[in-house]
Amino acid sequence: MKKDILYTLMGFLFAFIVFAGILAFVEIKSNDKEYQQLFMRHTKVFAPEVPQKADFSGEKAPLDLFYIQEGFEREILAASFMHSSTTLMFKRAYRWFPVIEPILKKNGIPDDFKFIAAVESNFANVTSPARAEGFWQFIKPTGQKYGLEINAEIDERYHLEKATEAACKYFLDSYKVYKNWTLVAASYNRGVGGMNKALEQQKVSSYYDLYLNEETSRYVFRILAFKEVYNHPTRYGFYLRERDLYPQIPCRMLAIDSSIADLPGFALSMKVNYRILRELNPWIQGYSLPNKSRKIYVFLLPKDGGLSYETLVKKIPLKDTFFHDTLKMNEVH
């Protein structure tokens, strides 16, 4: 009798578990269906329209060729949908283009070359696996060839003005070889020797006619895409106000022609700390500055209030338009 009761109870328990499982499964399926409906209703991805014309430094890209058009489109898509990276490009460019642009102009380099710094480093002092460093991503021998001091204490690849001057020297030397700015830009990625070899082997004279490794074959298209998205941000979904961008930091210059045995102590004597000294002068590489030759080094130090985020933001006019566009705020829905 007891066994019968036990078996009956076990049967009820099993039936309850099965029933509960069915209900849970139905609920999960119901939730899945609702979730999918929400996803379909709220998630939308549109392919940006690829411009029918593009040029680098006035040299037209042959977008009538399918592989050129598709190569350009790939980089437009990457720039459009890698939102955090492209947004940082906008923010940082607002701070650093005013430094880069006049140096390019002074050296007779087309303004489009400023986008090489964006492609190379996105305006960050990064180090590549090949040990290329700084905004312009010089490797040590090339940097030294073009006049940059690189040693244990000083690395002028991180000195934006000097590194930009060095990049200009490279561009001018390369232009003497190619008489073509697009090939100059490509050679910055592959090297003049590598570009010459490819041109000779393939018996062509245009970058767009070359069959190259993926990195170099994408390189100029990435520059073109950054230029296009930067100049027409709202066309690609970037609605940044000018006050969303990073302004230049107001600094004063201090020239030093002697050694500094203790840079952290020097910083404190200037009423800043070592962190701030390195942020504003990333070319410093250690805690001292030997200077037996009495070379003049120019340090940037913040002006009064120059470190205050609120002070920096106040310097940006509160315009009701988006960066580079005339679209009014109240026209956005």
C-alpha positions as CSV (number, residue, x, y, z in Angstrom):
1,M,0.0,0.0,0.0
2,K,2.8,2.4,1.0
3,K,4.6,1.6,-2.2
4,D,1.5,2.3,-4.3
5,I,1.1,5.7,-2.6
6,L,4.8,6.4,-3.2
7,Y,4.6,5.5,-6.8
8,T,1.5,7.6,-7.2
9,L,3.2,10.7,-5.6
10,M,6.3,10.1,-7.8
11,G,4.0,10.0,-10.8
12,F,2.4,13.3,-9.9
13,L,5.8,14.9,-9.3
14,F,7.1,13.7,-12.7
15,A,4.0,15.0,-14.4
16,F,4.4,18.4,-12.6
17,I,8.0,18.7,-13.7
18,V,7.1,17.9,-17.3
19,F,4.3,20.4,-17.2
20,A,6.4,23.1,-15.6
21,G,9.1,22.4,-18.2
22,I,6.6,22.8,-21.0
23,L,5.4,26.1,-19.6
24,A,8.9,27.3,-19.2
25,F,9.8,26.3,-22.8
26,V,6.7,28.1,-24.1
27,E,7.6,31.2,-22.1
28,I,11.2,31.1,-23.4
29,K,9.9,30.7,-26.9
30,S,7.5,33.6,-26.3
31,N,10.3,35.8,-24.9
32,D,12.5,34.9,-27.9
33,K,9.8,35.8,-30.3
34,E,9.2,39.1,-28.5
35,Y,12.9,39.8,-28.4
36,Q,13.2,39.2,-32.1
37,Q,10.3,41.5,-32.8
38,L,12.0,44.2,-30.8
39,F,15.2,43.6,-32.6
40,M,13.6,43.8,-36.0
41,R,11.7,46.9,-35.1
42,H,14.5,48.9,-33.5
43,T,17.7,47.7,-35.3
44,K,18.4,49.2,-38.7
45,V,21.6,49.3,-40.6
46,F,21.9,51.3,-43.8
47,A,24.7,51.2,-46.3
48,P,26.1,54.7,-46.8
49,E,26.2,56.0,-50.3
50,V,29.7,55.9,-51.8
51,P,30.6,59.2,-53.5
52,Q,31.0,59.0,-57.2
53,K,34.1,61.2,-57.1
54,A,37.2,61.1,-54.9
55,D,40.6,62.6,-55.1
56,F,43.8,62.7,-53.2
57,S,45.6,66.0,-53.4
58,G,43.7,66.8,-56.6
59,E,44.6,63.4,-58.2
60,K,41.4,61.6,-59.1
61,A,40.7,58.0,-58.0
62,P,39.3,56.0,-60.9
63,L,36.0,55.0,-59.2
64,D,34.6,53.8,-62.6
65,L,36.7,50.6,-62.1
66,F,34.7,48.1,-60.0
67,Y,37.7,47.1,-57.8
68,I,38.6,50.7,-57.1
69,Q,35.0,51.5,-56.2
70,E,34.7,48.5,-54.0
71,G,38.0,49.2,-52.3
72,F,36.9,52.7,-51.5
73,E,33.5,51.5,-50.3
74,R,35.1,49.0,-47.9
75,E,36.9,51.9,-46.1
76,I,33.9,54.1,-46.2
77,L,32.0,51.3,-44.4
78,A,34.8,50.8,-41.9
79,A,35.0,54.5,-41.1
80,S,31.2,54.8,-40.8
81,F,30.6,51.8,-38.5
82,M,33.7,51.8,-36.4
83,H,32.0,54.5,-34.4
84,S,34.3,54.9,-31.4
85,S,37.4,55.1,-33.5
86,T,36.0,57.6,-36.0
87,T,34.5,59.7,-33.3
88,L,37.9,59.9,-31.6
89,M,39.4,60.9,-35.0
90,F,37.0,63.9,-35.1
91,K,37.7,64.8,-31.5
92,R,41.5,64.6,-31.7
93,A,41.8,66.1,-35.1
94,Y,40.2,69.3,-33.8
95,R,43.1,69.6,-31.4
96,W,46.0,68.5,-33.7
97,F,45.1,69.6,-37.2
98,P,45.8,73.2,-36.3
99,V,49.4,72.1,-35.5
100,I,49.9,69.9,-38.6
101,E,48.2,72.0,-41.3
102,P,50.5,75.0,-41.2
103,I,53.6,72.8,-41.3
104,L,52.3,71.0,-44.4
105,K,51.5,74.3,-46.0
106,K,54.9,75.8,-45.2
107,N,56.6,72.8,-46.8
108,G,54.4,72.8,-49.9
109,I,52.7,69.6,-49.0
110,P,49.0,69.2,-50.0
111,D,46.6,69.5,-47.1
112,D,45.2,66.0,-47.7
113,F,48.4,64.6,-46.2
114,K,47.1,65.4,-42.8
115,F,44.9,62.4,-43.0
116,I,47.9,60.2,-43.1
117,A,48.4,60.9,-39.4
118,A,44.8,59.9,-38.8
119,V,45.3,56.6,-40.7
120,E,48.7,55.9,-39.1
121,S,47.9,56.5,-35.5
122,N,44.4,58.1,-35.1
123,F,46.4,60.9,-33.4
124,A,47.6,58.8,-30.6
125,N,51.2,58.2,-29.5
126,V,51.1,54.5,-30.3
127,T,53.8,51.9,-31.0
128,S,53.3,49.4,-33.8
129,P,54.5,45.8,-33.8
130,A,57.3,47.0,-36.2
131,R,58.4,49.5,-33.6
132,A,57.0,52.5,-35.6
133,E,56.2,55.2,-33.1
134,G,54.3,58.5,-32.7
135,F,51.6,60.2,-34.7
136,W,53.5,59.7,-37.9
137,Q,54.7,56.2,-37.1
138,F,58.4,56.5,-37.9
139,I,60.6,53.6,-37.4
140,K,63.9,54.6,-35.7
141,P,66.2,54.6,-38.7
142,T,63.8,56.6,-40.9
143,G,63.2,59.1,-38.1
144,Q,66.9,59.6,-37.5
145,K,67.5,59.9,-41.3
146,Y,65.1,62.8,-41.4
147,G,66.6,64.6,-38.4
148,L,64.7,63.3,-35.4
149,E,66.7,62.8,-32.1
150,I,65.9,59.3,-30.8
151,N,67.7,57.9,-27.8
152,A,67.1,56.7,-24.3
153,E,66.2,60.2,-23.0
154,I,64.6,61.9,-26.1
155,D,62.4,60.5,-28.8
156,E,61.3,63.3,-31.2
157,R,58.9,60.9,-33.0
158,Y,56.6,62.0,-30.2
159,H,57.3,65.7,-30.8
160,L,54.5,66.6,-33.2
161,E,56.0,69.7,-34.8
162,K,59.4,68.0,-35.4
163,A,57.9,64.7,-36.5
164,T,55.6,66.6,-38.9
165,E,58.6,68.4,-40.4
166,A,60.3,65.1,-40.8
167,A,57.3,63.6,-42.5
168,C,57.3,66.6,-44.9
169,K,60.9,65.9,-45.8
170,Y,60.0,62.3,-46.6
171,F,57.1,63.4,-48.8
172,L,59.2,65.8,-50.7
173,D,62.0,63.3,-51.3
174,S,59.4,60.8,-52.4
175,Y,57.7,63.3,-54.7
176,K,61.1,63.8,-56.5
177,V,60.9,60.1,-57.4
178,Y,57.3,59.8,-58.4
179,K,56.0,63.3,-59.3
180,N,52.7,61.9,-58.1
181,W,51.2,62.6,-54.6
182,T,49.1,59.3,-54.5
183,L,52.3,57.3,-55.0
184,V,54.0,59.4,-52.4
185,A,51.3,58.6,-49.9
186,A,51.4,54.8,-50.8
187,S,55.2,54.9,-50.4
188,Y,54.8,56.2,-46.9
189,N,53.3,52.8,-46.1
190,R,55.4,50.5,-48.3
191,G,58.6,52.4,-48.6
192,V,60.1,53.9,-51.8
193,G,62.1,50.8,-52.5
194,G,59.0,48.6,-52.1
195,M,56.9,50.8,-54.4
196,N,59.6,51.0,-57.0
197,K,60.0,47.3,-57.1
198,A,56.2,46.8,-57.5
199,L,55.9,49.4,-60.3
200,E,58.9,47.9,-62.2
201,Q,57.7,44.3,-61.8
202,Q,54.1,45.0,-62.9
203,K,55.1,47.5,-65.6
204,V,52.6,50.2,-64.5
205,S,52.9,53.8,-63.3
206,S,49.8,54.3,-61.2
207,Y,49.0,53.2,-57.6
208,Y,45.5,52.2,-58.8
209,D,46.9,49.8,-61.3
210,L,49.1,48.0,-58.8
211,Y,48.3,44.6,-57.3
212,L,49.7,45.0,-53.7
213,N,49.6,43.4,-50.3
214,E,46.4,44.1,-48.4
215,E,47.8,46.8,-46.1
216,T,49.2,48.9,-48.9
217,S,46.3,48.2,-51.3
218,R,43.9,49.6,-48.6
219,Y,46.1,52.4,-47.5
220,V,45.2,55.2,-49.9
221,F,41.5,54.2,-49.8
222,R,41.6,54.6,-46.0
223,I,43.0,58.1,-46.4
224,L,40.3,58.9,-49.0
225,A,37.6,57.5,-46.7
226,F,38.8,59.5,-43.6
227,K,38.9,62.6,-45.7
228,E,35.4,62.0,-47.0
229,V,33.8,61.2,-43.6
230,Y,35.7,64.1,-41.9
231,N,34.5,66.6,-44.5
232,H,30.9,65.3,-44.5
233,P,30.2,63.9,-41.0
234,T,26.4,64.0,-40.9
235,R,26.3,62.3,-44.3
236,Y,27.7,59.2,-42.5
237,G,25.8,59.6,-39.2
238,F,28.3,61.6,-37.1
239,Y,26.5,64.5,-35.5
240,L,29.2,66.1,-33.4
241,R,28.9,69.6,-32.2
242,E,32.0,71.8,-32.1
243,R,31.9,71.7,-28.3
244,D,32.1,67.9,-28.4
245,L,35.6,68.1,-29.8
246,Y,39.0,68.4,-28.0
247,P,40.3,71.9,-28.0
248,Q,43.9,72.9,-28.1
249,I,45.5,73.2,-24.7
250,P,46.8,76.8,-23.9
251,C,50.5,76.5,-23.2
252,R,53.5,78.7,-22.7
253,M,57.0,77.7,-24.0
254,L,60.1,77.4,-21.9
255,A,63.5,77.1,-23.7
256,I,66.2,75.1,-21.8
257,D,69.8,74.8,-23.0
258,S,71.2,72.9,-20.0
259,S,71.0,69.5,-18.5
260,I,68.1,68.6,-16.1
261,A,69.1,65.9,-13.7
262,D,65.7,65.5,-12.1
263,L,62.7,66.0,-14.4
264,P,60.1,65.3,-11.8
265,G,61.7,67.9,-9.5
266,F,61.9,70.3,-12.5
267,A,58.2,69.8,-13.1
268,L,57.4,70.6,-9.5
269,S,59.5,73.8,-9.7
270,M,57.3,74.8,-12.7
271,K,54.2,74.2,-10.5
272,V,53.1,71.0,-12.4
273,N,53.9,67.3,-11.9
274,Y,55.8,64.8,-13.9
275,R,52.6,63.4,-15.4
276,I,51.6,66.8,-16.8
277,L,55.1,67.4,-18.1
278,R,55.0,64.1,-20.0
279,E,51.5,64.7,-21.3
280,L,52.5,68.0,-22.8
281,N,56.0,66.9,-23.8
282,P,55.7,63.3,-24.8
283,W,59.2,63.4,-26.4
284,I,60.7,63.1,-22.9
285,Q,61.5,59.4,-22.4
286,G,63.0,59.3,-18.9
287,Y,63.6,61.1,-15.6
288,S,66.6,63.2,-16.7
289,L,67.7,65.2,-19.6
290,P,71.5,65.0,-20.3
291,N,72.5,67.9,-22.5
292,K,76.2,68.2,-22.8
293,S,76.0,69.9,-26.2
294,R,73.7,72.6,-24.7
295,K,71.1,72.0,-27.4
296,I,67.9,74.1,-26.9
297,Y,64.9,72.1,-25.9
298,V,61.5,73.8,-25.8
299,F,59.1,72.6,-23.1
300,L,55.4,73.2,-23.2
301,L,53.9,74.2,-19.9
302,P,50.2,75.0,-19.2
303,K,49.1,78.5,-19.0
304,D,46.9,79.5,-16.0
305,G,43.8,77.4,-16.1
306,G,45.1,75.4,-19.0
307,L,44.5,72.1,-17.3
308,S,40.9,72.8,-16.4
309,Y,38.4,70.9,-18.6
310,E,35.8,73.5,-17.9
311,T,38.1,76.3,-19.0
312,L,38.9,74.5,-22.2
313,V,35.3,73.8,-23.1
314,K,34.4,77.5,-22.4
315,K,36.8,78.5,-25.2
316,I,34.7,76.7,-27.8
317,P,31.8,78.7,-29.1
318,L,28.4,77.0,-28.4
319,K,27.2,76.9,-32.0
320,D,23.9,75.3,-33.0
321,T,25.4,73.6,-36.0
322,F,27.2,70.3,-36.4
323,F,30.9,70.2,-37.1
324,H,31.6,71.0,-40.8
325,D,27.8,71.1,-41.6
326,T,25.2,73.8,-41.8
327,L,22.4,71.5,-40.5
328,K,20.6,73.1,-37.7
329,M,20.0,71.3,-34.4
330,N,16.2,71.7,-34.7
331,E,16.2,70.0,-38.1
332,V,17.4,66.7,-36.6
333,H,14.6,64.3,-35.7
